[in-house]
Amino acid sequence: MVGLIYGIASYLGFLGVFAYLAAFSDGVLVPKHVDSGSAGDWVFSLVCDCLLILLFGLQHSLMARERFKRALTRLVPAHLERATFVLASSMALALLMWQWRPLNLVLWSIQNANISCLLWAINALGWLGVPLASFMIDHFDLFGLKQAWNGFRQASLERKGFVTPFVYRYVRHPMMTSLLVGFWVTPHMTAGHLLLTLGMSAYILIGVRYEERSLARELGHAYLQYQTSVPKFLPLGTPKGPLREAPESAPSSSRAG
């Protein structure tokens, strides 16, 4: 029961932190956001923010590696490894937002109401696209709740397998595409927002590269075929049908990170 409660708490914590991240990045609805607070020394703020982004990236990347996962399961039950990863990621992201220093130089600000509304609508679709894309594969497995539930029931974990539903036929990493849209598409951009956006974009690009190497090793020809058939981020070209007779795994980078 304790493990199940731990998994649920980790999952709910992630939902709260992710929702706050969207509002934090957009500068709406929350008391502290990317541009809030008094502007301090630019050099100190820049170094502090870069270190916070680096800390999040290192935590996310190191804990996603198989060697770290094996070491972690010596300390926590295997069915709670994913929940622990999700919890640690949420804590690293919460620390980033808590300690973020604003850089309030305005780079662009759209005053036209129609254009501004259009950009906010696209921005909202980006943030909403992350959970929607995760539900197309295995949302509760991705965030550790399924593993915690099966550990509570003392049942073996059954995954959906290598599936390419709907948007996964157009892009290999729709959750990452959605995140990029959420960060980049905005009617108001400051230097601090741009720094956050560049940092997260760099992490996404680097993380996906290593994740695809891992998936190629795990799935072999099936994933290599998927790579050559479906674009990485942008839905360009003609969608292909789902792959046949693939080993059981999800195609998205979401599984590792």
C-alpha positions as CSV (number, residue, x, y, z in Angstrom):
1,M,0.0,0.0,0.0
2,V,2.8,2.4,0.8
3,G,4.3,1.9,-2.6
4,L,1.0,2.6,-4.3
5,I,0.5,5.8,-2.3
6,Y,4.1,6.8,-3.2
7,G,3.3,6.2,-6.9
8,I,0.1,8.2,-6.7
9,A,1.8,11.1,-4.9
10,S,4.6,11.2,-7.4
11,Y,2.1,11.3,-10.3
12,L,-0.1,14.0,-8.7
13,G,3.1,16.0,-8.0
14,F,4.1,15.8,-11.6
15,L,0.7,17.0,-12.8
16,G,0.9,20.0,-10.5
17,V,4.4,20.9,-11.5
18,F,3.7,20.5,-15.2
19,A,0.6,22.7,-15.0
20,Y,2.7,25.3,-13.1
21,L,5.4,25.1,-15.7
22,A,3.0,26.0,-18.5
23,A,1.7,29.0,-16.5
24,F,5.3,29.9,-15.4
25,S,6.6,29.9,-18.9
26,D,3.6,31.9,-20.2
27,G,3.7,34.4,-17.3
28,V,0.0,33.9,-16.4
29,L,-2.2,32.8,-13.5
30,V,0.7,32.1,-11.0
31,P,2.3,34.4,-8.4
32,K,5.9,33.5,-9.6
33,H,6.6,33.2,-13.3
34,V,9.5,33.5,-15.7
35,D,9.4,37.3,-15.7
36,S,8.3,38.0,-12.1
37,G,10.5,39.5,-9.4
38,S,12.9,42.3,-9.3
39,A,15.7,42.4,-11.8
40,G,19.1,41.8,-10.2
41,D,22.6,41.7,-11.6
42,W,22.4,40.4,-15.1
43,V,25.5,38.2,-15.0
44,F,24.5,36.6,-11.7
45,S,20.9,36.0,-12.9
46,L,22.2,34.5,-16.2
47,V,24.6,32.2,-14.5
48,C,22.1,31.1,-11.9
49,D,19.4,30.4,-14.5
50,C,21.8,28.4,-16.7
51,L,22.9,26.3,-13.7
52,L,19.2,25.6,-12.9
53,I,18.6,24.4,-16.5
54,L,21.8,22.3,-16.4
55,L,20.8,20.7,-13.1
56,F,17.4,19.7,-14.5
57,G,18.9,18.4,-17.7
58,L,21.6,16.3,-15.8
59,Q,19.0,14.9,-13.4
60,H,16.6,14.0,-16.2
61,S,19.3,12.5,-18.4
62,L,21.3,10.5,-15.8
63,M,18.3,9.0,-14.2
64,A,17.0,7.9,-17.6
65,R,20.1,5.8,-18.3
66,E,19.8,2.0,-17.8
67,R,22.9,1.8,-15.6
68,F,21.4,4.4,-13.2
69,K,18.1,2.5,-13.2
70,R,19.8,-0.7,-12.3
71,A,21.6,1.0,-9.4
72,L,18.4,2.7,-8.2
73,T,16.5,-0.6,-8.0
74,R,19.0,-1.7,-5.4
75,L,17.5,1.1,-3.2
76,V,13.8,1.1,-4.2
77,P,11.6,-1.7,-5.5
78,A,11.7,-2.1,-9.3
79,H,8.0,-1.2,-9.6
80,L,8.7,2.2,-8.0
81,E,11.8,3.1,-10.1
82,R,9.7,5.0,-12.7
83,A,7.7,6.9,-10.0
84,T,11.0,7.8,-8.3
85,F,12.3,9.2,-11.6
86,V,9.1,11.2,-12.1
87,L,9.3,12.5,-8.5
88,A,12.9,13.6,-8.9
89,S,12.2,15.3,-12.2
90,S,9.3,17.2,-10.7
91,M,11.5,18.3,-7.8
92,A,14.3,19.5,-10.1
93,L,11.7,21.4,-12.2
94,A,10.1,22.9,-9.1
95,L,13.5,24.0,-7.9
96,L,14.2,25.7,-11.3
97,M,11.0,27.6,-11.1
98,W,11.4,28.6,-7.5
99,Q,14.9,29.9,-7.9
100,W,14.6,31.4,-11.4
101,R,15.9,34.9,-11.8
102,P,14.1,37.2,-14.3
103,L,15.8,38.8,-17.3
104,N,13.1,41.3,-18.2
105,L,14.5,42.7,-21.5
106,V,11.5,42.5,-23.9
107,L,12.5,41.0,-27.2
108,W,9.0,41.1,-28.8
109,S,5.5,41.9,-27.7
110,I,2.6,41.5,-30.1
111,Q,0.0,44.2,-29.6
112,N,-2.4,43.2,-32.3
113,A,-5.3,41.5,-30.4
114,N,-6.2,39.0,-33.2
115,I,-2.6,37.8,-33.7
116,S,-2.1,37.7,-29.9
117,C,-5.1,35.5,-29.5
118,L,-4.0,33.2,-32.3
119,L,-0.6,32.8,-30.7
120,W,-2.1,32.0,-27.3
121,A,-4.4,29.4,-28.8
122,I,-1.4,27.7,-30.5
123,N,0.5,27.9,-27.2
124,A,-2.4,26.3,-25.3
125,L,-2.5,23.5,-27.9
126,G,1.2,22.9,-27.4
127,W,0.9,22.4,-23.6
128,L,-2.3,20.3,-23.9
129,G,-0.6,18.2,-26.6
130,V,1.9,16.8,-24.1
131,P,-0.6,14.8,-22.0
132,L,-2.8,14.0,-25.0
133,A,0.1,12.4,-26.9
134,S,1.1,10.4,-23.8
135,F,-2.4,8.9,-23.6
136,M,-2.1,7.7,-27.1
137,I,0.7,5.3,-26.0
138,D,0.5,4.4,-22.3
139,H,0.2,7.5,-20.0
140,F,0.1,5.7,-16.7
141,D,3.1,3.5,-17.6
142,L,5.0,6.6,-18.6
143,F,4.5,8.3,-15.3
144,G,5.0,5.3,-13.0
145,L,1.4,4.8,-11.8
146,K,0.8,1.6,-13.7
147,Q,4.0,0.0,-12.3
148,A,3.1,1.1,-8.7
149,W,-0.4,-0.4,-9.2
150,N,0.9,-3.7,-10.5
151,G,3.4,-3.8,-7.7
152,F,0.5,-3.4,-5.2
153,R,-1.5,-6.1,-6.9
154,Q,1.7,-8.3,-7.2
155,A,0.9,-8.6,-10.9
156,S,3.3,-8.6,-13.8
157,L,3.4,-5.4,-15.9
158,E,1.9,-5.6,-19.4
159,R,2.8,-2.9,-21.9
160,K,1.0,-2.0,-25.0
161,G,4.0,-2.8,-27.2
162,F,5.5,-0.9,-30.1
163,V,2.6,1.2,-31.3
164,T,2.3,4.2,-33.7
165,P,-1.2,5.6,-33.1
166,F,-2.5,8.7,-34.8
167,V,0.1,11.5,-34.4
168,Y,2.9,9.0,-33.9
169,R,2.4,8.2,-37.6
170,Y,3.3,11.8,-38.4
171,V,6.1,12.5,-35.9
172,R,8.2,10.3,-33.8
173,H,8.2,12.6,-30.7
174,P,4.8,14.5,-30.6
175,M,5.2,15.2,-26.9
176,M,8.5,16.9,-27.5
177,T,7.0,18.8,-30.5
178,S,4.2,20.0,-28.2
179,L,6.7,21.2,-25.6
180,L,8.6,23.2,-28.2
181,V,5.4,24.8,-29.3
182,G,4.4,25.6,-25.7
183,F,7.8,27.3,-25.0
184,W,8.3,29.1,-28.4
185,V,4.9,30.3,-29.5
186,T,4.0,33.3,-27.4
187,P,3.0,36.9,-28.1
188,H,5.4,38.2,-25.4
189,M,9.0,37.1,-25.2
190,T,11.6,38.4,-22.8
191,A,15.3,37.5,-22.5
192,G,14.5,35.3,-19.5
193,H,11.8,33.5,-21.3
194,L,14.1,33.0,-24.3
195,L,16.8,31.6,-22.0
196,L,14.4,29.1,-20.5
197,T,13.1,28.2,-24.0
198,L,16.6,27.8,-25.5
199,G,17.7,25.7,-22.5
200,M,14.7,23.4,-22.6
201,S,15.0,23.1,-26.4
202,A,18.6,22.1,-26.2
203,Y,17.8,19.5,-23.6
204,I,15.0,18.1,-25.8
205,L,17.3,17.9,-28.9
206,I,20.1,16.2,-26.9
207,G,17.8,13.9,-24.9
208,V,15.9,12.7,-28.0
209,R,19.2,12.0,-29.8
210,Y,20.4,9.7,-27.0
211,E,16.9,8.2,-26.5
212,E,16.7,7.2,-30.2
213,R,20.1,5.5,-29.9
214,S,18.7,3.5,-27.0
215,L,15.5,2.6,-28.8
216,A,17.5,1.5,-31.9
217,R,19.6,-0.8,-29.8
218,E,16.5,-2.2,-28.0
219,L,14.2,-2.6,-31.0
220,G,16.8,-3.0,-33.8
221,H,15.5,-2.9,-37.4
222,A,11.9,-2.1,-36.4
223,Y,12.9,1.2,-34.9
224,L,15.4,2.0,-37.7
225,Q,12.6,1.5,-40.1
226,Y,10.4,3.8,-38.0
227,Q,13.1,6.5,-38.0
228,T,13.4,6.4,-41.8
229,S,9.7,6.5,-42.3
230,V,8.5,9.2,-39.9
231,P,9.9,12.7,-39.2
232,K,11.3,13.5,-35.8
233,F,9.4,16.7,-34.8
234,L,7.7,18.3,-37.7
235,P,4.8,16.5,-39.5
236,L,6.2,16.8,-43.0
237,G,5.6,14.2,-45.6
238,T,3.1,11.4,-45.9
239,P,2.1,9.4,-42.8
240,K,3.0,5.7,-42.9
241,G,1.1,2.8,-41.5
242,P,1.9,1.2,-38.1
243,L,4.9,-1.1,-38.1
244,R,4.3,-4.9,-37.9
245,E,5.9,-7.5,-35.7
246,A,7.9,-5.0,-33.7
247,P,9.3,-5.9,-30.2
248,E,7.3,-4.7,-27.3
249,S,8.2,-1.1,-26.6
250,A,6.8,2.4,-27.1
251,P,8.2,4.5,-30.0
252,S,8.3,7.8,-28.2
253,S,11.3,9.3,-26.4
254,S,8.9,9.7,-23.5
255,R,9.7,6.2,-22.2
256,A,13.2,7.1,-21.2
257,G,12.8,10.6,-20.1
